[in-house]
Amino acid sequence: MKPKPPIQLFTQAERLWFFLDYDGTLANFAPTPDHVLLDTEIVDLLSRLVERPDTRVSIISGRRLGHIQKLVPVPGVLLAGTYGIELQVWDGERLYQAEYVRIRPVLERVKPKWAGLVDGVGGFYLEDKDWAIAIHAARAEDEAAKNVLEQAARCVQEEELDDTFRILSGYKFLELSSKLADKGATIRYLLEKFSWPEAVLVYIGDDDKDERAFRVINETGGISIVVSTDEERETAAQYQLRNPEEVRELLWEVAGGKKTEGRRQR
């Protein structure tokens, strides 16, 4: 298991720029990707962090931007949805890294095919993020998940798409999106567009979609932290925390504030 990050890494930094995943990192996983459960402790924590003039906070999530806006109603936090294809920057301006009119028609063709594969089959969830569609099969039987995801991948291959798109696979997971839906590429974009000299960059995330971001952060000399209980996990991250509770404890210590009692609201 990777070591915990020493608090001195943060307290000795002249500036800190946090890039944080949400589900599985700041908060425990919701029942489905479309559940939006506001956690008041997270809101209080992020509010305390952005009050610091030497700290920037960005949330980079696989969720759609509309969900992240509801989960993090905190002025001064940059929000990146669908891995950063759609962004709301610190002053509220919306930015997009891809053209919706090029992405959505393809998703509209593939979505009913995927729906036909999962309808009535237990353990599957089809998520439509507007800019991407994904099949979640974590609760499905192993063999059923394997068969459905293979068929879903073939549906995409039959479309003979150009290199605008990519199929992103993971553990019992498949997603079709723009190739620009990439957390590592989003960090590079933000660093170029909103350069902040002398800042120490910190990325905290929990799954395989965060690995690209870890590598970008490492290239800058920043701090990369994976959230996982797996002591044998292969990761590019330098440090490890076990769960979202440990992540929040670290961030409260950095913020210099007192942890509040959080509660989730529907």
C-alpha positions as CSV (number, residue, x, y, z in Angstrom):
1,M,0.0,0.0,0.0
2,K,1.2,3.5,-0.8
3,P,2.0,5.8,2.1
4,K,-0.4,8.5,3.4
5,P,0.5,12.0,2.2
6,P,2.4,13.9,4.9
7,I,0.5,17.1,5.9
8,Q,3.8,19.1,5.5
9,L,3.4,18.7,1.7
10,F,0.4,21.0,1.9
11,T,1.3,23.3,4.8
12,Q,4.7,24.2,3.2
13,A,3.3,25.0,-0.2
14,E,3.1,28.6,-1.3
15,R,-0.1,27.9,-3.3
16,L,-2.3,24.8,-3.6
17,W,-4.5,23.8,-6.6
18,F,-6.7,20.8,-5.8
19,F,-8.2,18.7,-8.5
20,L,-10.7,16.4,-6.9
21,D,-12.9,13.6,-8.1
22,Y,-16.3,13.4,-6.4
23,D,-17.9,9.9,-6.2
24,G,-15.7,7.5,-4.3
25,T,-13.3,10.3,-3.4
26,L,-15.1,13.2,-1.6
27,A,-18.3,11.2,-1.1
28,N,-19.3,7.6,-0.9
29,F,-20.9,6.2,-4.0
30,A,-24.6,6.9,-4.6
31,P,-27.0,4.1,-5.4
32,T,-26.9,5.0,-9.1
33,P,-25.0,7.6,-11.1
34,D,-28.3,9.6,-11.5
35,H,-28.8,9.9,-7.7
36,V,-27.9,13.5,-6.6
37,L,-27.5,13.5,-2.8
38,L,-26.1,16.8,-1.4
39,D,-23.7,16.3,1.4
40,T,-23.5,19.4,3.6
41,E,-20.1,18.5,5.1
42,I,-18.6,18.5,1.6
43,V,-20.2,21.9,0.9
44,D,-18.8,23.3,4.2
45,L,-15.4,21.8,3.5
46,L,-15.0,23.1,0.0
47,S,-16.3,26.5,1.1
48,R,-13.6,26.7,3.7
49,L,-10.9,25.7,1.3
50,V,-11.8,28.4,-1.3
51,E,-11.8,31.1,1.3
52,R,-8.0,30.7,1.4
53,P,-6.4,33.1,-1.0
54,D,-3.6,30.6,-1.6
55,T,-5.9,27.7,-2.7
56,R,-7.8,26.8,-5.8
57,V,-10.3,24.0,-6.0
58,S,-11.5,22.1,-9.1
59,I,-13.9,19.2,-9.2
60,I,-13.4,16.8,-12.2
61,S,-16.0,14.2,-12.4
62,G,-17.4,11.6,-14.8
63,R,-20.9,12.8,-13.8
64,R,-22.7,15.3,-16.1
65,L,-22.1,19.0,-15.2
66,G,-25.7,19.5,-14.1
67,H,-25.3,17.0,-11.3
68,I,-22.0,18.4,-10.1
69,Q,-23.6,21.9,-10.0
70,K,-26.2,20.5,-7.6
71,L,-23.7,18.5,-5.5
72,V,-21.2,21.4,-5.2
73,P,-23.2,24.7,-5.0
74,V,-20.1,26.5,-3.8
75,P,-19.0,29.8,-5.5
76,G,-15.4,29.8,-6.4
77,V,-15.1,26.1,-7.2
78,L,-14.3,25.2,-10.8
79,L,-16.6,22.3,-11.9
80,A,-15.8,19.9,-14.7
81,G,-18.4,17.4,-15.8
82,T,-18.1,14.4,-18.1
83,Y,-14.4,14.2,-17.3
84,G,-14.0,17.9,-18.3
85,I,-15.8,18.2,-21.7
86,E,-18.2,20.6,-20.0
87,L,-16.9,23.2,-17.5
88,Q,-18.1,25.9,-15.3
89,V,-15.1,28.1,-14.3
90,W,-14.7,30.2,-11.2
91,D,-16.6,33.2,-12.5
92,G,-19.6,31.1,-13.7
93,E,-18.7,31.1,-17.4
94,R,-19.4,27.8,-19.2
95,L,-16.8,26.3,-21.5
96,Y,-17.0,23.2,-23.8
97,Q,-14.1,21.2,-25.2
98,A,-16.2,19.5,-27.9
99,E,-19.0,20.3,-30.2
100,Y,-22.3,18.9,-28.9
101,V,-23.8,18.8,-32.4
102,R,-21.1,16.4,-33.5
103,I,-21.3,14.2,-30.4
104,R,-25.0,13.8,-29.6
105,P,-26.4,12.4,-32.9
106,V,-24.0,9.4,-32.6
107,L,-25.1,8.8,-29.0
108,E,-28.7,8.9,-30.1
109,R,-28.0,6.1,-32.6
110,V,-26.2,3.9,-30.1
111,K,-28.3,4.5,-27.0
112,P,-31.4,2.5,-28.1
113,K,-29.2,-0.5,-29.1
114,W,-27.6,-0.4,-25.7
115,A,-31.0,0.0,-24.0
116,G,-32.2,-3.2,-25.8
117,L,-29.3,-5.1,-24.4
118,V,-29.9,-4.1,-20.7
119,D,-33.7,-3.8,-20.6
120,G,-35.1,-6.3,-18.2
121,V,-31.7,-7.7,-17.2
122,G,-30.9,-7.4,-13.5
123,G,-27.8,-5.5,-12.3
124,F,-27.4,-3.1,-15.3
125,Y,-27.8,0.6,-15.4
126,L,-27.7,2.7,-18.6
127,E,-26.6,6.3,-17.9
128,D,-27.1,9.1,-20.3
129,K,-24.8,12.1,-19.5
130,D,-25.8,14.1,-22.7
131,W,-22.2,14.1,-23.8
132,A,-21.7,10.4,-23.2
133,I,-23.6,7.2,-22.5
134,A,-22.4,4.4,-20.2
135,I,-23.4,1.0,-19.1
136,H,-22.8,0.2,-15.4
137,A,-22.8,-3.5,-14.6
138,A,-21.3,-3.7,-11.1
139,R,-24.4,-5.4,-9.7
140,A,-24.7,-7.9,-12.6
141,E,-23.6,-11.5,-12.7
142,D,-20.0,-11.8,-14.0
143,E,-21.0,-13.8,-17.1
144,A,-24.0,-11.6,-17.9
145,A,-21.8,-8.4,-17.6
146,K,-19.2,-9.9,-19.9
147,N,-21.7,-10.8,-22.6
148,V,-23.6,-7.6,-22.5
149,L,-20.6,-5.3,-22.5
150,E,-19.0,-7.3,-25.4
151,Q,-22.3,-6.9,-27.4
152,A,-22.4,-3.2,-26.5
153,A,-18.8,-2.7,-27.8
154,R,-19.7,-4.4,-31.0
155,C,-22.7,-2.1,-31.5
156,V,-20.2,0.8,-31.4
157,Q,-17.8,-0.9,-33.8
158,E,-20.6,-1.3,-36.3
159,E,-21.0,2.5,-36.4
160,E,-17.5,2.8,-37.9
161,L,-16.9,6.0,-36.0
162,D,-14.0,8.4,-36.7
163,D,-11.4,9.2,-34.1
164,T,-13.6,11.9,-32.5
165,F,-14.9,9.1,-30.3
166,R,-13.6,6.6,-27.9
167,I,-14.9,3.5,-26.0
168,L,-13.8,3.6,-22.4
169,S,-13.9,0.3,-20.6
170,G,-13.4,-0.6,-17.0
171,Y,-14.5,-3.1,-14.3
172,K,-18.0,-4.0,-15.4
173,F,-18.3,-0.7,-17.2
174,L,-18.4,0.6,-20.8
175,E,-18.8,4.2,-22.0
176,L,-19.0,5.9,-25.4
177,S,-17.9,9.5,-25.5
178,S,-15.7,12.0,-27.2
179,K,-12.0,11.3,-26.9
180,L,-11.7,14.7,-25.2
181,A,-13.6,13.3,-22.2
182,D,-10.3,12.7,-20.4
183,K,-9.3,13.9,-16.9
184,G,-5.6,14.1,-17.8
185,A,-6.3,16.2,-20.9
186,T,-8.6,18.4,-18.9
187,I,-5.9,19.2,-16.4
188,R,-3.5,20.1,-19.2
189,Y,-6.2,22.3,-20.7
190,L,-6.8,24.1,-17.4
191,L,-3.2,24.6,-16.7
192,E,-2.7,26.2,-20.1
193,K,-5.8,28.4,-19.9
194,F,-5.6,29.4,-16.2
195,S,-1.9,29.2,-15.4
196,W,-1.1,29.8,-11.7
197,P,2.7,30.0,-11.2
198,E,4.3,28.4,-8.1
199,A,1.2,26.4,-7.3
200,V,1.6,22.8,-6.1
201,L,-1.0,20.7,-8.0
202,V,-2.9,18.0,-6.1
203,Y,-5.1,15.3,-7.6
204,I,-7.2,12.9,-5.6
205,G,-9.2,10.2,-7.2
206,D,-10.3,6.6,-6.8
207,D,-10.7,4.7,-10.1
208,D,-9.0,3.8,-13.4
209,K,-10.3,7.0,-15.1
210,D,-8.1,9.0,-12.6
211,E,-4.9,7.3,-13.6
212,R,-4.3,9.6,-16.6
213,A,-4.7,12.6,-14.2
214,F,-2.2,11.1,-11.8
215,R,0.4,10.9,-14.5
216,V,-0.1,14.5,-15.6
217,I,0.2,15.7,-12.0
218,N,3.3,13.7,-11.5
219,E,4.9,15.3,-14.5
220,T,4.4,18.7,-12.9
221,G,6.0,17.6,-9.6
222,G,2.6,17.7,-7.9
223,I,0.9,15.4,-5.4
224,S,-1.2,12.4,-6.6
225,I,-3.3,10.5,-4.2
226,V,-5.4,7.4,-4.9
227,V,-8.4,6.5,-2.7
228,S,-8.5,2.7,-2.3
229,T,-8.4,0.0,0.3
230,D,-6.5,-2.3,-2.1
231,E,-3.0,-2.7,-0.8
232,E,-1.8,-4.3,-4.0
233,R,-3.4,-1.8,-6.4
234,E,-1.2,-0.8,-9.4
235,T,-1.4,3.0,-9.7
236,A,0.6,6.0,-10.8
237,A,-0.4,7.8,-7.6
238,Q,2.3,8.5,-5.1
239,Y,0.2,8.3,-2.0
240,Q,-2.9,6.5,-0.8
241,L,-5.9,7.1,1.4
242,R,-8.4,4.4,2.2
243,N,-11.8,6.1,1.8
244,P,-13.6,9.4,1.4
245,E,-13.6,9.9,5.1
246,E,-9.8,10.0,5.2
247,V,-9.9,12.4,2.2
248,R,-12.2,14.8,4.0
249,E,-10.0,14.6,7.2
250,L,-7.0,15.6,5.2
251,L,-8.7,18.5,3.5
252,W,-10.1,19.7,6.8
253,E,-6.6,19.7,8.2
254,V,-5.4,21.7,5.1
255,A,-8.3,24.1,5.4
256,G,-7.4,24.8,9.0
257,G,-11.0,24.4,10.1
258,K,-13.2,22.2,12.3
259,K,-15.0,19.3,10.7
260,T,-18.7,19.7,10.6
261,E,-21.3,17.0,10.9
262,G,-22.5,16.4,7.4
263,R,-25.8,15.0,6.2
264,R,-27.0,14.0,2.8
265,Q,-30.1,15.7,1.4
266,R,-32.2,14.6,-1.6
